[in-house]
Amino acid sequence: MSLLFLSSLTKWRGESNHFHRFRVETKMSNNRDSFRLGMGDNRHRLMSNHIEKNNDKKTTSGKSQMLKYMKDDHSRKEIVRKLESKNETMTKLVQSELKGNVMDLSLDKNGSFVIQSCLRHFSEESLPIIWNEIMDKEENFDQLLNHNLGNCIIQTMTERNPKLLKDRLVPISMTKGGSICLQKMVEKNYDDINSLLQTELEGSVNILSKNPFAIFVLISLVKASPKDRVEFIWKEVFEEKLFNELVHDSVGSLLIQSMMEKDLQSFSGRISEISKTSGGVIKLQRILESNKEEKYSDFILEQIQGKVIELSTHQQAHFLIRFLVERYPKKRHLMIWEEINADRMKLKANVFGKYILDSMNKKDLLEDQAVLQNNFESHVGNLVNFSKTKEGSWYLHNILIENDDSKIRRICKELKGNVLDLCSDRHGSWVLQACIKYLGEDNSQFIWKEILGSDVLKLAFEENSSYVISTMIDKDILSFTTILSEIAKTKTGNMALINALEKKNPEINQLICSELRGKVVDLIKNEYACFVIQWCINNLPREQNQFIWDEILNYEKFSSLFNIRSSSFTLKEMLLKDIFSFSGKIKDISKMPTGKPIIVKLSNGKDQKIIKFLDEEFSRARQE
């Protein structure tokens, strides 16, 4: 009679209180083919004894009881534990049952754990019991290789002794588990294993590089082995058809990148193609960043010679050209400048080419500034003409920001008397703006005197000088009190007035409103001044902007304002702000092409007061 220990968990809940009590019951049974774990400190001992006593019994189907134990979820844990501790009795029991049953166990969810433990802990003399059954028949090996549980067996075999898997490493590397295992071995840099892998994989790079698992084995070999030991990978990858496939494949390109990192110069004639891929151009930049030797940059420049325009207009490759332009001195890559200058129009017409030109312009400017930095004295006496150049305006602008008193005094001395001349110049006006912004009132006073003593309105309407006037308004609007309404009609002047209004200074806002009073209708007809009026409508309290409503609503030719683009936008803002002020004019507005959509929008809205108001307006119009 055999004892069978069963553990069953019984939960009892009291009627008067809520606590749990657990009770372990043990029962005897003679008719079970398997058993469940007992509970307590003796469970391992009890189970082990049970397995050893009953292993020679047969199940009802005629199979060994030991084989049944190895497939049981609980008992196999005890078997594995014993194998790991190298228990001789358990090892012999397992060995006696393995013959002819290795494949059956390998494909079982519990038996596979026992086989893996055997592979790890059996002696070299005992391994053939498992090894021979798997390796002697090709169909057995293939079945395990393509099975989730069987793949784990192959992985464990590879870990134990990859040499015994000779001629099978290619298919193993194409599985997830096998690939991970081989990568780990390559990284440990065992010469004998690496040599075996190199021998096995040679001639199979074409197949392996297209497999998402095997390609990482090739990458590991490239990184860990000297190039002369893996020369076969270079040879096979550089076949034109395979190279073109890999360089444009998201996974295959990883192999190309690892090879580039190992030996960039072996890619002679292929750099331009690689730079057209997202991964390739990033890798080229990283190689240049991590290797400061000139041979790398010189090699890449040599490879792209004659192809700069083509690469500069490519979505990915233009990043490499920008990197070279921005990172290295101009004298190192004059070839890029020469090729681009020969065909700049092509780059100007291309979105990516424009980025290249911007980088070149910044590089030119920075290098020119570096030269100028130590040559300020050489430009003294000619600072007016110097400030009219792109490089000079940048340089003087930086000096004004740095607030170098000695240099600032010299600059102001030379600019004095030439303000109007500089106002009309694109770069010179920028220097004047910097003077107004960064210099104190004493140092910049000469600019105010010369401009305010001239025809200010004429300057305000000129393109370059208008920016100077706008900067002066931002600094001191009171100096332009009498001409604010005219300045509002300029491209930059209207923004200067809006900026002043946004500061919400009551005195300034009152001053601007007083200058706009009586001129509202004229201003809303102007394409720039209308924005000042719109800002006042939307942001000032009604008591401050009431004059705007009065002037527009009392205008004799009110309907004609809808025919002018700028004034029609202003009226739209007013209608949306307060439609009730347009009582008696709704009928006329609804007849205008630009007014009708606004009335329709408001009538379809959810505001019942507006809907009622519109109904009353149209009823009154019909009666009239």
C-alpha positions as CSV (number, residue, x, y, z in Angstrom):
1,M,0.0,0.0,0.0
2,S,1.4,3.3,-0.9
3,L,0.9,6.6,1.0
4,L,-0.3,9.6,-0.9
5,F,-0.2,13.0,0.9
6,L,-2.8,15.5,-0.3
7,S,-3.0,19.1,0.8
8,S,-6.4,20.7,0.8
9,L,-7.1,24.2,2.1
10,T,-10.3,24.6,4.1
11,K,-11.5,28.0,5.1
12,W,-13.9,28.5,7.9
13,R,-15.6,31.8,8.8
14,G,-17.2,32.2,12.2
15,E,-20.7,33.5,12.5
16,S,-20.0,36.0,15.1
17,N,-16.6,37.3,14.0
18,H,-14.6,37.6,10.8
19,F,-11.4,35.7,11.1
20,H,-10.1,32.8,9.1
21,R,-8.8,29.5,10.3
22,F,-6.9,27.1,8.0
23,R,-6.7,23.3,8.4
24,V,-4.5,20.9,6.6
25,E,-5.9,17.5,6.0
26,T,-3.9,14.5,4.9
27,K,-5.6,11.6,3.2
28,M,-4.5,8.2,2.0
29,S,-5.1,6.9,-1.5
30,N,-3.9,3.9,-3.4
31,N,-5.5,4.7,-6.8
32,R,-3.7,7.9,-7.8
33,D,-1.2,8.1,-10.7
34,S,0.1,11.4,-9.4
35,F,0.2,13.3,-6.1
36,R,0.1,16.8,-4.8
37,L,2.6,18.5,-2.5
38,G,2.3,18.1,1.2
39,M,2.6,21.3,3.4
40,G,5.1,22.1,6.0
41,D,8.8,21.6,6.6
42,N,8.9,18.0,5.5
43,R,7.3,18.3,2.1
44,H,10.6,18.0,0.1
45,R,11.6,14.9,2.2
46,L,8.2,13.3,1.9
47,M,8.0,13.8,-1.8
48,S,11.5,12.6,-2.5
49,N,10.9,9.5,-0.5
50,H,7.6,8.9,-2.3
51,I,9.3,9.3,-5.7
52,E,12.1,6.9,-4.8
53,K,9.8,4.2,-3.4
54,N,7.3,4.3,-6.2
55,N,9.4,5.0,-9.3
56,D,9.4,1.3,-10.4
57,K,5.6,1.0,-10.3
58,K,3.6,1.2,-13.5
59,T,0.7,3.4,-14.3
60,T,-2.6,2.1,-15.6
61,S,-1.4,2.7,-19.1
62,G,1.7,0.6,-18.6
63,K,4.2,3.6,-18.4
64,S,6.8,4.0,-15.7
65,Q,5.6,6.0,-12.7
66,M,8.9,8.0,-12.8
67,L,8.0,9.3,-16.2
68,K,4.7,10.4,-14.9
69,Y,6.4,12.2,-12.0
70,M,8.7,14.1,-14.4
71,K,5.6,15.4,-16.2
72,D,3.8,16.5,-13.1
73,D,3.8,20.2,-12.2
74,H,4.7,19.6,-8.5
75,S,6.8,16.5,-8.5
76,R,9.1,17.8,-11.4
77,K,10.1,20.7,-9.1
78,E,11.4,18.2,-6.5
79,I,13.2,16.2,-9.3
80,V,14.8,19.4,-10.6
81,R,15.8,20.4,-7.1
82,K,17.5,17.1,-6.5
83,L,19.3,17.2,-9.9
84,E,20.6,20.7,-9.1
85,S,22.0,19.4,-5.8
86,K,23.5,16.5,-7.7
87,N,21.7,13.8,-5.7
88,E,23.1,10.5,-7.0
89,T,19.9,8.5,-6.3
90,M,17.7,10.9,-8.2
91,T,20.2,11.3,-11.0
92,K,20.2,7.5,-11.6
93,L,16.5,7.3,-11.4
94,V,16.1,10.0,-14.1
95,Q,18.9,8.5,-16.3
96,S,17.2,5.1,-16.2
97,E,13.9,6.6,-17.6
98,L,15.4,9.0,-20.3
99,K,16.2,6.5,-22.9
100,G,13.6,6.7,-25.7
101,N,11.7,9.4,-23.8
102,V,13.8,12.5,-24.4
103,M,11.7,13.9,-27.2
104,D,8.4,13.2,-25.3
105,L,9.7,15.0,-22.2
106,S,11.3,17.9,-24.2
107,L,7.9,18.8,-25.7
108,D,6.1,18.6,-22.4
109,K,5.6,21.8,-20.3
110,N,7.0,20.2,-17.2
111,G,9.3,17.5,-18.7
112,S,11.2,20.2,-20.6
113,F,12.4,21.7,-17.3
114,V,13.7,18.2,-16.2
115,I,15.6,17.8,-19.5
116,Q,17.1,21.3,-19.2
117,S,18.2,20.5,-15.7
118,C,19.8,17.2,-16.9
119,L,21.7,19.1,-19.6
120,R,23.1,21.5,-17.1
121,H,24.0,19.1,-14.3
122,F,24.7,15.7,-15.9
123,S,28.4,14.7,-16.2
124,E,30.0,14.7,-19.7
125,E,29.7,10.8,-19.7
126,S,26.0,10.9,-19.1
127,L,25.1,13.6,-21.6
128,P,25.0,11.3,-24.7
129,I,21.7,9.8,-23.2
130,I,20.0,13.0,-24.2
131,W,22.3,14.3,-26.9
132,N,22.2,11.2,-29.1
133,E,18.4,10.9,-29.2
134,I,18.2,14.6,-30.4
135,M,21.1,14.8,-32.7
136,D,21.0,11.4,-34.4
137,K,17.7,12.1,-36.2
138,E,17.5,15.3,-38.2
139,E,13.7,15.4,-37.8
140,N,14.1,15.4,-33.9
141,F,16.4,18.4,-34.0
142,D,14.2,20.3,-36.4
143,Q,11.1,19.6,-34.3
144,L,12.7,21.0,-31.2
145,L,14.1,24.0,-33.1
146,N,10.7,25.0,-34.2
147,H,8.9,24.3,-30.9
148,N,8.6,26.9,-28.1
149,L,9.6,24.4,-25.4
150,G,12.0,22.5,-27.6
151,N,13.8,25.7,-28.5
152,C,14.7,26.1,-24.8
153,I,16.3,22.6,-24.9
154,I,18.4,23.6,-27.9
155,Q,19.4,26.8,-26.1
156,T,20.5,24.9,-23.1
157,M,22.5,22.4,-25.3
158,T,24.2,25.4,-26.8
159,E,25.1,26.8,-23.4
160,R,26.5,23.4,-22.2
161,N,28.7,22.6,-25.2
162,P,28.3,24.3,-28.5
163,K,31.1,22.2,-30.0
164,L,28.8,19.2,-30.0
165,L,26.3,21.2,-32.1
166,K,28.8,21.4,-35.0
167,D,27.0,21.9,-38.4
168,R,23.8,23.0,-36.6
169,L,24.8,26.5,-35.4
170,V,23.3,28.3,-38.5
171,P,19.7,27.1,-37.8
172,I,20.2,27.6,-34.0
173,S,21.3,31.3,-34.6
174,M,18.0,31.8,-36.5
175,T,15.9,31.2,-33.3
176,K,15.3,33.8,-30.6
177,G,16.8,31.7,-27.8
178,G,19.7,30.4,-29.8
179,S,20.6,33.9,-31.0
180,I,20.7,35.3,-27.4
181,C,22.8,32.3,-26.3
182,L,25.3,32.6,-29.1
183,Q,25.5,36.4,-28.5
184,K,26.4,35.9,-24.9
185,M,29.1,33.4,-25.8
186,V,30.6,35.7,-28.4
187,E,30.7,38.6,-25.9
188,K,32.6,36.4,-23.4
189,N,35.2,36.1,-26.2
190,Y,36.0,32.4,-26.0
191,D,38.4,31.9,-28.9
192,D,37.4,28.3,-29.6
193,I,33.7,29.1,-29.7
194,N,34.2,32.2,-31.8
195,S,36.4,30.2,-34.2
196,L,33.7,27.5,-34.4
197,L,31.0,30.1,-35.1
198,Q,33.1,31.9,-37.8
199,T,33.7,28.6,-39.5
200,E,30.0,27.6,-39.3
201,L,28.6,30.9,-40.4
202,E,30.9,31.6,-43.3
203,G,29.0,31.4,-46.6
204,S,25.6,31.9,-44.8
205,V,25.7,35.7,-44.2
206,N,23.2,36.2,-47.0
207,I,20.6,34.1,-45.2
208,L,21.5,35.1,-41.7
209,S,21.5,38.9,-42.4
210,K,17.8,38.6,-43.4
211,N,16.8,36.8,-40.2
212,P,15.8,39.2,-37.3
213,F,17.5,36.9,-34.7
214,A,20.6,35.7,-36.6
215,I,21.7,39.2,-37.7
216,F,22.5,40.0,-34.0
217,V,24.9,37.1,-33.9
218,L,26.7,38.6,-36.9
219,I,26.7,42.0,-35.2
220,S,28.2,40.5,-32.0
221,L,30.9,38.7,-34.1
222,V,31.8,42.0,-35.9
223,K,32.1,43.9,-32.6
224,A,34.0,41.2,-30.6
225,S,36.4,39.7,-33.2
226,P,39.4,41.2,-35.0
227,K,38.5,42.1,-38.6
228,D,40.8,39.5,-40.2
229,R,38.8,36.8,-38.3
230,V,35.5,37.9,-39.7
231,E,36.6,39.1,-43.1
232,F,34.0,36.7,-44.6
233,I,31.2,39.0,-43.3
234,W,32.7,42.0,-45.2
235,K,33.1,40.0,-48.3
236,E,29.6,38.7,-48.4
237,V,27.9,41.9,-47.3
238,F,29.7,43.9,-50.0
239,E,28.0,41.9,-52.7
240,E,26.0,44.7,-54.5
241,K,22.6,43.1,-54.2
242,L,22.9,42.2,-50.6
243,F,24.4,45.5,-49.6
244,N,21.6,47.5,-51.2
245,E,19.0,45.3,-49.4
246,L,20.7,45.7,-46.0
247,V,21.4,49.4,-46.1
248,H,17.7,50.2,-46.7
249,D,16.4,47.7,-44.2
250,S,15.8,48.8,-40.6
251,V,17.3,45.7,-39.1
252,G,19.9,45.0,-41.8
253,S,21.3,48.5,-41.5
254,L,22.4,47.7,-37.9
255,L,24.9,45.2,-39.3
256,I,26.2,47.8,-41.7
257,Q,26.5,50.3,-38.9
258,S,28.5,48.0,-36.7
259,M,30.8,47.2,-39.6
260,M,31.3,51.0,-40.2
261,E,32.2,51.4,-36.6
262,K,34.8,48.7,-36.9
263,D,36.4,49.8,-40.2
264,L,34.9,52.9,-41.8
265,Q,37.5,53.0,-44.6
266,S,36.4,49.6,-45.9
267,F,33.2,51.4,-47.1
268,S,35.0,53.3,-49.8
269,G,32.5,54.2,-52.6
270,R,29.5,53.4,-50.4
271,I,29.4,56.4,-48.0
272,S,27.0,58.5,-50.1
273,E,24.5,55.6,-50.3
274,I,24.7,55.0,-46.6
275,S,24.2,58.7,-45.8
276,K,20.8,58.5,-47.5
277,T,19.4,56.3,-44.8
278,S,18.3,57.6,-41.3
279,G,20.4,55.1,-39.4
280,G,23.5,55.5,-41.7
281,V,23.7,59.2,-41.4
282,I,23.4,59.1,-37.6
283,K,26.1,56.5,-37.4
284,L,28.4,58.6,-39.6
285,Q,27.9,61.6,-37.4
286,R,28.6,59.6,-34.2
287,I,31.8,58.2,-35.7
288,L,33.0,61.7,-36.5
289,E,32.0,62.9,-33.0
290,S,33.8,60.1,-31.2
291,N,36.9,60.1,-33.4
292,K,38.7,63.4,-33.6
293,E,41.4,62.1,-35.9
294,E,41.4,64.0,-39.3
295,K,41.6,60.8,-41.2
296,Y,37.9,60.0,-40.6
297,S,36.6,63.4,-41.8
298,D,39.0,63.5,-44.6
299,F,37.9,60.1,-45.8
300,I,34.2,61.1,-45.8
301,L,35.0,64.4,-47.6
302,E,36.8,62.4,-50.2
303,Q,33.9,60.0,-50.6
304,I,31.3,62.8,-51.1
305,Q,33.3,64.8,-53.5
306,G,31.3,65.6,-56.6
307,K,28.0,64.6,-54.8
308,V,27.5,67.5,-52.4
309,I,24.6,69.1,-54.3
310,E,22.8,65.7,-54.6
311,L,23.3,64.9,-50.9
312,S,22.4,68.5,-49.8
313,T,18.9,68.1,-51.3
314,H,18.3,64.6,-49.9
315,Q,16.0,64.3,-46.9
316,Q,18.5,62.2,-44.8
317,A,21.9,62.9,-46.4
318,H,21.6,66.7,-45.9
319,F,22.2,66.1,-42.2
320,L,25.7,64.9,-42.9
321,I,26.5,68.0,-45.0
322,R,25.2,70.3,-42.3
323,F,27.2,68.4,-39.7
324,L,30.4,68.8,-41.7
325,V,29.7,72.5,-42.3
326,E,28.9,73.3,-38.7
327,R,31.5,71.2,-37.0
328,Y,34.7,71.8,-38.9
329,P,36.5,75.0,-39.9
330,K,35.7,76.2,-43.4
331,K,39.3,75.7,-44.6
332,R,38.9,71.9,-43.8
333,H,36.1,71.5,-46.3
334,L,36.4,74.2,-48.9
335,M,35.3,71.5,-51.4
336,I,31.8,71.7,-50.0
337,W,31.7,75.5,-50.3
338,E,33.0,75.3,-53.9
339,E,30.4,72.8,-55.1
340,I,27.5,74.6,-53.4
341,N,28.5,78.0,-54.7
342,A,28.6,76.6,-58.2
343,D,24.9,75.7,-58.0
344,R,23.3,77.7,-55.1
345,M,20.1,78.2,-57.0
346,K,19.3,74.5,-56.8
347,L,19.7,74.5,-53.0
348,K,17.6,77.7,-52.7
349,A,14.7,75.9,-54.5
350,N,14.9,72.8,-52.2
351,V,13.6,72.7,-48.6
352,F,16.6,70.7,-47.3
353,G,19.1,72.8,-49.4
354,K,17.9,75.9,-47.6
355,Y,19.1,74.4,-44.3
356,I,22.5,73.9,-45.7
357,L,22.7,77.5,-47.0
358,D,21.6,78.8,-43.5
359,S,24.3,76.7,-41.8
360,M,26.9,78.0,-44.3
361,N,25.8,81.7,-43.7
362,K,26.1,81.2,-39.9
363,K,29.5,79.6,-40.3
364,D,30.7,82.4,-42.4
365,L,29.4,85.0,-40.0
366,L,30.9,83.2,-36.9
367,E,34.3,82.9,-38.6
368,D,34.3,86.5,-39.7
369,Q,33.4,87.6,-36.2
370,A,36.2,85.6,-34.8
371,V,38.6,87.4,-37.1
372,L,37.1,90.8,-36.3
373,Q,37.2,90.2,-32.6
374,N,40.8,91.2,-32.3
375,N,40.7,93.8,-35.1
376,F,38.4,96.5,-33.7
377,E,41.2,99.1,-33.9
378,S,41.6,98.4,-37.6
379,H,38.0,99.6,-38.3
380,V,38.1,102.7,-36.1
381,G,37.6,105.7,-38.5
382,N,35.5,103.6,-40.8
383,L,32.8,102.3,-38.5
384,V,29.9,103.9,-40.5
385,N,30.7,101.9,-43.6
386,F,31.6,98.9,-41.5
387,S,28.2,98.9,-39.8
388,K,26.6,98.8,-43.3
389,T,28.0,95.3,-43.8
390,K,26.5,92.1,-42.5
391,E,29.6,91.1,-40.5
392,G,30.1,94.6,-39.2
393,S,26.5,95.0,-38.0
394,W,26.8,91.7,-36.1
395,Y,30.1,92.7,-34.5
396,L,29.0,96.1,-33.4
397,H,25.7,94.7,-32.1
398,N,27.6,92.3,-29.9
399,I,29.9,95.1,-28.6
400,L,26.8,97.2,-27.7
401,I,25.3,94.3,-25.8
402,E,28.6,93.7,-23.9
403,N,28.6,97.3,-22.9
404,D,32.3,98.0,-23.4
405,D,32.4,101.7,-22.5
406,S,35.6,102.6,-24.4
407,K,34.4,100.9,-27.6
408,I,30.9,102.3,-27.2
409,R,32.2,105.9,-27.0
410,R,34.2,105.4,-30.2
411,I,31.2,103.9,-32.0
412,C,28.8,106.8,-31.0
413,K,31.4,109.4,-32.0
414,E,31.7,108.0,-35.5
415,L,27.9,107.4,-36.0
416,K,27.0,110.9,-34.9
417,G,25.9,112.9,-37.9
418,N,25.3,109.8,-40.0
419,V,22.1,108.5,-38.4
420,L,19.8,109.3,-41.3
421,D,22.2,107.6,-43.7
422,L,22.3,104.5,-41.5
423,C,18.5,104.5,-41.1
424,S,18.0,103.8,-44.8
425,D,20.5,100.9,-44.8
426,R,19.4,97.3,-43.9
427,H,22.4,96.5,-41.7
428,G,23.0,100.1,-40.5
429,S,19.5,100.4,-39.2
430,W,20.0,97.3,-37.1
431,V,23.0,98.9,-35.4
432,L,20.9,102.0,-34.6
433,Q,18.2,99.8,-33.1
434,A,20.8,98.2,-30.8
435,C,22.0,101.6,-29.7
436,I,18.5,102.7,-28.8
437,K,17.9,99.4,-26.9
438,Y,21.1,98.9,-25.0
439,L,22.7,102.4,-24.6
440,G,21.8,104.9,-21.9
441,E,19.9,108.1,-22.7
442,D,23.1,110.1,-22.7
443,N,24.9,107.9,-25.2
444,S,22.0,107.5,-27.6
445,Q,20.7,111.1,-27.5
446,F,22.3,112.0,-30.8
447,I,20.1,109.5,-32.6
448,W,16.9,111.0,-31.2
449,K,18.0,114.5,-32.1
450,E,18.8,113.7,-35.7
451,I,15.6,111.6,-36.3
452,L,13.1,113.9,-34.6
453,G,14.7,116.9,-36.4
454,S,14.0,115.3,-39.8
455,D,10.8,114.2,-41.6
456,V,9.8,111.4,-39.2
457,L,6.7,110.4,-41.2
458,K,8.8,109.8,-44.2
459,L,11.2,107.7,-42.2
460,A,8.2,105.7,-40.7
461,F,7.0,104.7,-44.1
462,E,10.4,103.6,-45.4
463,E,11.2,99.9,-44.9
464,N,14.5,100.0,-43.0
465,S,14.1,103.2,-41.1
466,S,10.5,102.2,-40.0
467,Y,12.1,99.6,-37.7
468,V,14.2,102.3,-36.0
469,I,11.1,104.4,-35.5
470,S,9.3,101.4,-34.0
471,T,12.1,100.8,-31.6
472,M,12.1,104.5,-30.5
473,I,8.3,104.3,-29.9
474,D,8.8,101.2,-27.7
475,K,11.5,103.2,-25.8
476,D,9.7,106.6,-25.5
477,I,6.2,107.0,-27.1
478,L,5.8,110.5,-25.7
479,S,8.3,111.9,-28.3
480,F,5.8,111.0,-31.1
481,T,2.6,112.2,-29.6
482,T,1.4,114.4,-32.5
483,I,1.9,111.9,-35.2
484,L,0.8,108.6,-33.6
485,S,-2.3,108.3,-35.9
486,E,-0.1,108.5,-39.0
487,I,2.5,106.1,-37.6
488,A,-0.3,103.6,-36.9
489,K,-0.7,103.3,-40.7
490,T,2.8,101.9,-41.1
491,K,3.8,98.2,-41.1
492,T,5.9,98.4,-38.0
493,G,4.3,101.4,-36.4
494,N,0.9,99.7,-35.8
495,M,2.7,96.9,-33.8
496,A,4.6,99.5,-31.8
497,L,1.3,101.1,-30.8
498,I,-0.3,97.8,-29.9
499,N,2.8,96.9,-27.8
500,A,2.4,100.2,-26.0
501,L,-1.3,99.6,-25.4
502,E,-0.7,96.1,-24.1
503,K,1.5,97.5,-21.2
504,K,-1.9,98.8,-19.9
505,N,-0.4,102.1,-18.7
506,P,-3.5,104.3,-18.2
507,E,-1.8,107.5,-19.1
508,I,-0.3,106.1,-22.3
509,N,-3.6,104.4,-23.3
510,Q,-5.4,107.7,-22.8
511,L,-2.8,109.5,-24.9
512,I,-3.1,107.1,-27.8
513,C,-6.9,107.2,-27.7
514,S,-6.9,111.0,-27.8
515,E,-4.7,110.9,-30.9
516,L,-7.0,108.4,-32.6
517,R,-10.1,110.4,-31.8
518,G,-11.8,112.0,-34.9
519,K,-9.7,109.8,-37.3
520,V,-11.3,106.3,-36.6
521,V,-13.0,105.9,-40.0
522,D,-9.9,106.9,-41.9
523,L,-7.8,104.5,-39.8
524,I,-10.0,101.4,-40.2
525,K,-9.7,101.8,-44.0
526,N,-5.9,101.3,-43.6
527,E,-4.5,97.8,-43.8
528,Y,-2.2,98.4,-40.8
529,A,-4.0,101.0,-38.6
530,C,-7.2,98.8,-38.5
531,F,-5.4,96.4,-36.2
532,V,-4.9,99.2,-33.6
533,I,-8.6,100.0,-33.7
534,Q,-9.5,96.3,-33.4
535,W,-7.3,95.9,-30.4
536,C,-8.9,98.9,-28.7
537,I,-12.4,97.5,-29.4
538,N,-11.6,94.1,-28.0
539,N,-9.4,95.1,-25.0
540,L,-10.3,98.5,-23.8
541,P,-13.3,99.2,-21.5
542,R,-16.4,100.6,-23.3
543,E,-16.0,104.0,-21.6
544,Q,-12.5,104.4,-23.2
545,N,-13.4,103.1,-26.7
546,Q,-16.9,104.6,-27.0
547,F,-15.6,107.2,-29.4
548,I,-14.7,104.5,-31.9
549,W,-18.3,103.1,-31.8
550,D,-19.7,106.6,-32.2
551,E,-17.6,107.6,-35.1
552,I,-18.2,104.4,-37.1
553,L,-21.9,104.0,-36.4
554,N,-22.6,107.7,-37.2
555,Y,-20.6,107.6,-40.4
556,E,-22.8,108.8,-43.3
557,K,-21.6,106.1,-45.7
558,F,-21.7,103.3,-43.1
559,S,-22.6,100.5,-45.6
560,S,-19.7,101.3,-47.8
561,L,-17.3,100.3,-45.1
562,F,-18.3,96.7,-45.7
563,N,-16.8,97.0,-49.2
564,I,-13.3,97.7,-47.9
565,R,-11.4,94.6,-46.7
566,S,-9.7,96.1,-43.6
567,S,-12.8,98.0,-42.4
568,S,-15.1,95.0,-42.9
569,F,-12.9,93.0,-40.5
570,T,-13.2,95.8,-38.0
571,L,-17.0,95.9,-38.3
572,K,-17.1,92.1,-37.9
573,E,-15.3,92.4,-34.6
574,M,-17.7,95.1,-33.5
575,L,-20.8,93.0,-34.4
576,L,-19.5,90.0,-32.5
577,K,-18.6,92.2,-29.5
578,D,-22.0,94.1,-29.3
579,I,-24.6,93.6,-32.0
580,F,-27.2,95.5,-30.1
581,S,-25.3,98.8,-30.9
582,F,-26.2,98.2,-34.5
583,S,-30.0,98.7,-34.0
584,G,-31.6,100.0,-37.2
585,K,-28.7,98.9,-39.4
586,I,-29.2,95.1,-39.4
587,K,-31.2,95.1,-42.6
588,D,-28.5,97.0,-44.5
589,I,-25.7,94.8,-43.0
590,S,-27.5,91.6,-44.0
591,K,-27.6,92.8,-47.6
592,M,-23.8,93.1,-47.7
593,P,-21.7,90.1,-48.9
594,T,-19.4,90.4,-46.0
595,G,-22.1,91.3,-43.4
596,K,-24.6,88.6,-44.2
597,P,-22.5,85.6,-43.0
598,I,-22.0,87.3,-39.6
599,I,-25.8,87.9,-39.2
600,V,-26.5,84.3,-40.2
601,K,-23.9,83.0,-37.7
602,L,-25.4,85.0,-34.8
603,S,-29.0,84.1,-35.7
604,N,-28.0,80.4,-35.6
605,G,-26.3,80.8,-32.2
606,K,-27.6,79.9,-28.8
607,D,-27.9,83.4,-27.3
608,Q,-31.7,83.9,-27.1
609,K,-31.3,87.7,-26.5
610,I,-29.4,88.1,-29.8
611,I,-31.9,85.9,-31.7
612,K,-34.8,87.9,-30.3
613,F,-33.1,91.2,-31.1
614,L,-32.5,90.1,-34.8
615,D,-36.2,88.9,-35.1
616,E,-37.3,92.4,-33.9
617,E,-35.0,94.1,-36.3
618,F,-36.2,92.1,-39.3
619,S,-39.9,92.6,-38.3
620,R,-39.4,96.3,-38.1
621,A,-37.7,96.3,-41.5
622,R,-40.6,94.4,-43.1
623,Q,-43.1,96.9,-41.6
624,E,-41.2,99.8,-43.0
